[in-house]
Structure formats: structure tokens, C-alpha cells
Amino acid sequence: MRIILQRVSSASVTVADDVVGAIGYGLLALVGIAHDDTEATVERAADKTLGLRIFCDEHGRFDRSLKDIAGSVLVVSQFTLLADTQKGNRPSFTAAAAPEHAAPLVAHYAETLRQRGIDVATGRFGADMQIALTNDGPVTIVLDSTR
């Protein structure tokens, strides 16, 4: 599993000119699922997402978590995060899980965050999505359980 977390002041995802998910202050989570990922993998990643202290305190230090600031998360599936670019110029996506395995796990990540008290919006799995965001900082963190 690989997740790119971007701290945002706002983010939205559009499918066919329809905004399907939008948040204010919080995190944009681009989520790639690998073959061997499980619900347990996803739950650990959700807990890490919640606990990362990447929001500033009153002194400007990274000392607050998503939960501390009552932020939101926009969860967007992105299989291309599992791209292998070691050979040639065309990426290989063989490490990415098949949609029937990945879709429920992306949904489980979003639901786990909701169960832990976070406001969550989502993209649409497998759709051609356009993402708009204002990266705050910029702060971008990679969570990677594939290494």
C-alpha cells in the first residue's frame, strides 16, 4: 500500500463535470493498493494518517495531528502509485492490485477514518477524476508499506 498525503486548505474531486467529493482543511489521500494488502494493512495506514503530527501548533511546529485539528480527508484511489519505472520508459503496474481487490480496501480505508471520527469525502473508484487542491505548506508525506 502506498499513500501520498498532502496537507491542504481545500481539495475536491470532479468526475464528468460533477464534484463528487470536497473538503476544507485537512488531507488529500491518494491511495494505491498492492496485491498483498489486507484490511489490517489499511487499518494501520488509517491510524498512521490520523496520528501523523504534520499540522502546526501556535509556534509553527509540526505538533498537531488530523484529529487534533478536526480536519477532513479526501480519499482518492490511484493505482499509478504502484508504478514500476525501473525498465524502459513505460511504467509497469503489475504491483497494483486488481480492481476487485483494491476497491473494497480503498473503501475500507475511508470507512476506518470515518469510524475514528474524521469527516471523509471520496473520489469514484476507477473513474477519470480531476483533482483540485490547494497544498498547504506545501506538506507532502509518503506512507509506504510496500518497502
C-alpha positions as CSV (number, residue, x, y, z in Angstrom):
1,M,0.0,0.0,0.0
2,R,1.3,3.4,-0.9
3,I,-0.5,6.7,0.2
4,I,0.5,10.2,-0.7
5,L,-0.8,12.6,1.9
6,Q,-1.0,16.3,1.0
7,R,-1.9,18.8,3.7
8,V,-4.5,21.0,2.0
9,S,-6.5,24.1,2.8
10,S,-9.1,22.7,0.4
11,A,-9.4,19.9,-2.2
12,S,-12.1,18.5,-4.5
13,V,-12.5,15.7,-7.0
14,T,-14.6,16.0,-10.1
15,V,-16.0,13.3,-12.4
16,A,-17.6,14.2,-15.7
17,D,-18.1,17.8,-14.5
18,D,-19.7,16.7,-11.3
19,V,-18.0,17.4,-8.0
20,V,-18.2,14.0,-6.2
21,G,-16.1,14.9,-3.1
22,A,-14.8,18.1,-1.5
23,I,-13.1,19.1,1.8
24,G,-11.7,22.1,3.6
25,Y,-8.7,22.0,5.8
26,G,-7.1,18.5,6.1
27,L,-5.5,15.9,3.9
28,L,-5.8,14.7,0.4
29,A,-5.0,11.0,0.5
30,L,-4.1,9.4,-2.8
31,V,-4.3,5.7,-2.2
32,G,-2.6,2.8,-4.1
33,I,-3.4,-0.8,-3.1
34,A,-0.9,-3.6,-3.7
35,H,-1.7,-7.4,-4.2
36,D,-0.9,-8.4,-0.7
37,D,-2.7,-5.6,1.1
38,T,-5.4,-6.6,3.6
39,E,-7.9,-4.9,5.8
40,A,-5.3,-4.9,8.6
41,T,-2.8,-3.1,6.3
42,V,-5.5,-0.5,5.6
43,E,-6.4,0.0,9.2
44,R,-2.7,0.5,10.2
45,A,-2.5,3.1,7.4
46,A,-5.6,4.9,8.6
47,D,-4.3,5.0,12.1
48,K,-1.0,6.4,10.9
49,T,-2.9,9.0,8.8
50,L,-4.8,10.1,11.9
51,G,-1.7,10.2,14.1
52,L,0.8,12.0,11.9
53,R,1.8,15.3,13.5
54,I,2.0,17.4,10.4
55,F,-0.2,20.3,11.3
56,C,1.3,23.4,13.0
57,D,0.8,24.4,16.6
58,E,0.8,28.0,17.8
59,H,4.6,28.1,17.5
60,G,4.6,26.9,13.9
61,R,6.0,23.5,14.7
62,F,4.6,20.2,13.4
63,D,2.9,19.1,16.6
64,R,-0.8,18.5,15.7
65,S,-2.5,15.6,14.1
66,L,-5.5,15.5,11.9
67,K,-7.6,14.5,14.8
68,D,-6.2,17.4,16.9
69,I,-7.3,20.0,14.3
70,A,-10.6,18.3,13.5
71,G,-9.6,18.1,9.8
72,S,-11.1,16.2,6.9
73,V,-9.7,13.7,4.4
74,L,-10.4,13.4,0.7
75,V,-9.6,9.8,-0.3
76,V,-8.9,9.2,-3.9
77,S,-7.8,5.8,-5.4
78,Q,-4.7,5.9,-7.5
79,F,-3.3,2.6,-8.8
80,T,-0.4,4.5,-10.6
81,L,1.3,5.0,-7.2
82,L,2.4,1.4,-7.6
83,A,4.2,2.0,-10.9
84,D,7.5,0.3,-11.5
85,T,9.7,2.5,-13.7
86,Q,13.0,0.5,-13.4
87,K,12.9,-0.8,-17.0
88,G,12.2,1.2,-20.1
89,N,10.0,4.3,-20.4
90,R,6.6,2.7,-20.0
91,P,5.7,2.1,-16.3
92,S,4.6,-1.3,-15.3
93,F,1.6,-1.5,-13.0
94,T,1.8,-5.2,-12.1
95,A,2.3,-4.4,-8.4
96,A,-1.1,-2.7,-8.3
97,A,-4.0,-4.9,-7.1
98,A,-6.8,-5.8,-9.4
99,P,-9.9,-3.5,-9.1
100,E,-11.9,-6.3,-7.4
101,H,-9.3,-6.5,-4.6
102,A,-8.4,-2.7,-4.5
103,A,-11.8,-1.1,-4.5
104,P,-13.1,-2.7,-1.2
105,L,-9.8,-1.8,0.5
106,V,-9.8,1.8,-0.6
107,A,-13.4,2.0,0.7
108,H,-12.3,0.3,4.0
109,Y,-9.6,2.9,4.4
110,A,-12.2,5.7,4.1
111,E,-14.6,3.9,6.4
112,T,-11.9,3.3,9.0
113,L,-11.2,7.0,9.1
114,R,-14.9,7.8,9.5
115,Q,-15.2,5.3,12.3
116,R,-12.4,7.1,14.1
117,G,-14.4,10.4,13.9
118,I,-13.0,12.0,10.8
119,D,-15.1,13.7,8.1
120,V,-14.2,11.9,4.8
121,A,-15.1,12.6,1.2
122,T,-14.1,10.3,-1.6
123,G,-13.5,10.1,-5.3
124,R,-15.1,7.5,-7.5
125,F,-13.0,4.3,-7.9
126,G,-11.9,3.6,-11.5
127,A,-13.3,6.9,-12.8
128,D,-11.4,9.5,-14.8
129,M,-11.1,12.1,-12.0
130,Q,-9.9,15.7,-11.9
131,I,-8.5,16.8,-8.6
132,A,-8.2,20.4,-7.5
133,L,-6.3,21.3,-4.3
134,T,-4.5,24.0,-2.5
135,N,-1.5,22.4,-0.9
136,D,-0.8,24.0,2.4
137,G,2.9,24.4,3.2
138,P,3.5,22.6,0.9
139,V,3.4,19.5,3.0
140,T,3.5,16.1,1.3
141,I,4.1,12.8,3.1
142,V,4.5,9.3,1.6
143,L,3.2,6.4,3.6
144,D,4.6,3.2,2.1
145,S,4.0,-0.3,3.3
146,T,5.5,-1.8,0.0
147,R,9.1,-1.4,1.1
